[in-house]
């Protein structure tokens, strides 16, 4: 059974060196395949079907599908290198995905969120607090204004931003790049203010956002920053940074943006992913019309 762990290591190295996959995808492969390897090591004689059935009894269909996708890619690699017969050819998996709508934050709560971090900046009484809160304002405002993923925010470098033209280069999933326009002048001003402070810190690398140790910020740190101000603003405790992306997309479409344009802005590889947001806007319109349309009472 030790061979499978060696094969997984080889596969991950292959992904890192030969494929255009992001670090988060490779990390997901490592986690998913590690769990699979532990299962078959602990249960000799059991099949992939047994493993998928075990997952399905404990997790949502979307989670099971992600694990299955990781395993499929792994065995595709192994089979291509003539190391093992591809066991997935023996099975047909039919997994029905639960239909869920993207979760958003009401616009008035977005205002409260930004207000909470701006208030903290105004109350800063030390250079460290000014550094921290100015960074937080720029970071959260950027997430709200562009709908980028937190991993994309963490990957931004100084050379990716042209403040004169307000154009920012985003490094998306699968090493795909896209250009976004910073349409809000206040967002631009907040980024400028952060860059001015950043220049005084003697940082040797070029990542835009940094932590207290002057190292590039991580996605986990961004999650912590969001949760800190989410709680200060007293908005839904269930909200995550990804809700900002959902909110951004939903409001673009609700305000009349073209679906294809929104797909490009968000960096979705498939327009079907973007179409989920149209369902959210339709649901909201139905609620508004049911409640506020004067014709209902005539």
N, C-alpha and C positions, 0 to 999 in steps of 0.2 A: 504493500500500500504506500510505501514511501515514494514509489515512482510517481504517483499522482501529484504529490507536493512539488517534486522536481519539474514535472511537466507544466504545472501552474506557474512556477517561477519562470520557466522558459517562455511561456505564453505572455506573461506580463512584460518581460524584457522585449519580446517581439513587438508588443503593442507600443511600448515606449519608444522604440527605435525605428519601427517600420511603418507605423500608422499615424494618421493625423487625429489622435485622440487627446482630449484634455486630461489634466491630472485628476480631476474629479471622477471621470469615467473609469480611468485605470484604478483608482482607489475603490470604486464600486465593484469592479471586476475582482479585485483582490479580496474584498470582504465576502462577496457572494460565493466565489469559488472556494474560499477557505472553509466556509460553512458546509459546502457540498462535500469537500474532501473529508472533513471531520465526520460527517454523517456516514459516508460509505466505509470509512475506516472503522467506525464504531459498530457498524451493522453489515458485516460481510455477507454477501449473497443478495443484498437488496439492490434494486434497480433505481434508475433515475425517476421512473414513474412513482416508486415508493417515496422518493425524496420530495417530488413535487406534490404528492398527496399529503405528505406531512406538512409541507409549507402551507398548502391550501387550507388545512384545518386550523392554522394559527394566524394567518395573515390575510390582508386584503388581496384581491385579484391583481391589482396593479403591482403590488410587491412581488407576488409570485411570478408575474410576467417578467419583471426586471431580473429576477434570479434566473429564470429560464433563458432569457436573452443572453445573459452572461455565460451560462453553461453551453448554449448553442455555439457561441463564438469560440469558446475554448475547444470544444470537440471538432469544430470546423478546422481549427488550426492543427490539432493533433491528427485528424484524419488526413489532411492535406500533406502532412509530413510522414504519412504511412507508419505511424507509431501504434495506432489502435484502430479497430473497426468502429465506425461512428454509431454508437448505440441509439442515438436519437432517431435514426432512420427506422427503427422498429416501432416507434410510438407516434401517435397523433394526439396533440394536446389541444383541447377545446376549452378555452378559458374565457368566460364572459366578463368583460370589464364593467364595474359599476359606473353608472353615469353620474358624474358629479360636476357641479358648476364651480367655476373659479370663485374663490372667496375674496371679497374686497373690503375696503375700509371706506365708510362714508366720507365725502369730501370735507364736511365740517370737522371730522376727526383728524383728517390729514392736516388741516389748519391748526388744530390743537397740538398735534405732534410737533410740527415745525415751530409753533409758538413756544412750546416747552423748552426746546433746545436753544432757541434764540434768547429766551429769558435767562437760561443758565449762562450763556455767553456774556450777557449784560451784567451778571452778578460775579463774574470771575474776578478774584482778588489776588491771584498769584500768576506768574508767568506760565506755570504748568497748567493751571486751570484755563488760562486763555488759549494755550496750545491745544488742549484737549477739546474744549467747547467749540473753538473755531473749526477744528477738523470735523467735529460731529455735525455742525451746521452744514458745512460743505458736502459731507458724505450723505446725510439724510436728504438734503435738498436735491442732490444729484440723482439719488434713487427715485425720489418722487417725480422729478422733472423728465426723466428719460426712460423709466421702466426697465433699466438694465438689471441683470442678475447680480447678486452680491459677489459672486466669483468674478464677474466681469469688472465690478468696481474695484475689487482688490488687485486686479491685474493691470489697471491703468498706470501708465508711466507719464512723466512730464512731457516727453516728446509726442505723446498721443493727443495732446491738447493744443489747439491753436485758438487762443483767447481773442485774437483780432477778428477772426472769421467765425468764432464760436463753434468750430467743428471739433468733434472728439472722435478718436478712433477706438472702437470697442473690439476687444479680442473675445470672440464668442466661443460657443461649444464647437468641438471638432476643429479647433484652430481656425475657424472662419472669422473673417473680419468684416465690420460694417462701420459706416460713418454716420454719426448722429449730429444734429444741430441743437445747440443749447438755446432754445427759443425764449427762455425767461431771463431777463436782464438781472434779476435778483440772484438767480442761481449762478450766473457768471460772476457777479460781485462776490458772492460767498466763496467761490473757488479761488478767485484772485486773492481774497483776504487770507485764505488758508495757505496759498503758495507763498505769500509774503512772509508768513511766520515760518513756514517750512524752510525757507532759504536761510534763516538765522540759526538753524539747528545743526549745521555741519554734517548733513546726511550725505553719505557717499554713494548710495544707490539712487535709482531714478524713479522708484515707485511713488505714486502720488500720495497715497494714504499710508501713514505709519502708526505704530503703536508707541507706548510710552518709552520703550527701549530703542526707538528710532528704526526698528526693523519693519519690513513690509507688513501691513495689516493682514490678518487672516479672515476667512469667512466667519469663523467662530467669534472673533472679536466684533465683527460687524453685527452679528446676531445679538451679541450682548449689548452693544450700543443701542440698537433698535429697541430691545426690550427695556432698557433703562428709561428711555424717553417715552416709550409706550405707557409704562406704568406711571411716570410722572404726569403724563397727559390724561391719565385715567380713561384710556380707551380699552377696547376689548382685550382681555388678557390672553385670548387665544390667537391674536394677530401675530403674524411672523413677517420678516422682511419681504417675503415673496408676495404677501398681500399687496405691497406697494406696486409691484409689477402688474398684478391682476387689476388693481384700481386704475393704474395708468392706461392699460389697454382698453378696459371697459369704457372709460370716459372718452377716450379717443373715438371709439365707435359710436357711443351715444351722442357725441357732438357732430357726427357726420363724416368722420374720416373713412377713406376707402379701405376695404378689407386687405387688399394686396399691399397697400402702403403700410398698414399696421403690421402685417406679416414681416415686411422688410425691416421696419423699425425695431421690432422685438427680436429679430434674428431667428424666426421659426423656419425650420427646414420644410415643414409641411403646412399648407394653409388650413388643413383640417384642425390643427392645434389652435390656430387663431380664431377659427369659426366658433370655438366654445364661448368666446366672449360675446358673440352676437346673441347667444341664448340668454346671457345675463342681462344684456340691455333690453331685450324683448320682454323678459320677465318683469323688469322694473317699469317698463312702459305700461304693461298690463295693470300693474298695481296702481300706478299713478292715474291712469284713465278710469279705473274702477272707482277710485276714491274721489277724484277731483273733477271729472268731466261733468259740466253742468247739465248736459243732456240726460244724464242718468236720473235726474229728479223731475224732469218735465212730465 
